[in-house]
Amino acid sequence: MGLLGWLRSSDYRYRAVTIILYLNDPEWNSGGNLRCFGEDDTSSIDVNPTGGTLIIFDSSKIEHQVLPSLMDRYALTLWINEAVNTNHC
């Protein structure tokens, strides 16, 4: 199992929802797209980080990555975490 497979099978993340507001120029075309993978891992959707774009997705179910950018890209990101049971009694 490769690193990506391990990360997908582990419960290392407690993020339930990811919210991203892109703050780049509305005419942005310098890469840095958000790639969201389908359940079959063979399909994906790329979101261009143009200014004013708001993305909300279930990050516990949608695997994603940020592609390389030719310039600094700006975004306001909020992660909503799942409740974690820290009671070890």
C-alpha positions, -999 to +999 in steps of 0.1 A: +000+000+000+015+034-010+014+065+010-019+078-005-035+044+001-024+045+038-037+080+043-070+071+028-074+040+049-063+056+082-083+079+104-055+105+107-079+133+096-109+144+116-119+171+091-156+167+082-161+198+061-137+221+042-147+256+031-124+276+008-129+311-004-104+321-031-090+356-028-070+357-061-077+379-091-111+371-108-091+365-140-067+340-123-051+315-147-018+306-130-025+271-118-030+260-082-063+243-090-081+222-064-085+187-077-113+166-063-113+128-070-143+107-077-151+075-058-135+054-085-101+073-084-101+075-122-122+106-125-115+141-111-128+176-112-105+206-112-116+239-096-097+270-108-090+293-077-105+324-092-112+352-068-147+351-053-151+313-058-165+295-027-160+258-023-177+237+004-172+199+004-172+169+027-135+164+032-140+131+050-154+116+017-138+136-011-101+130-016-085+162-029-052+179-036-039+213-047-020+214-080+012+234-085+008+271-090+029+295-111+023+324-086+014+327-049-023+319-046-045+332-018-074+316+000-093+317+032-098+282+045-120+268+073-120+232+085-149+219+105-137+189+125-157+158+136-162+153+173-133+131+186-137+109+216-108+116+238-122+096+267-098+067+272-114+053+303 
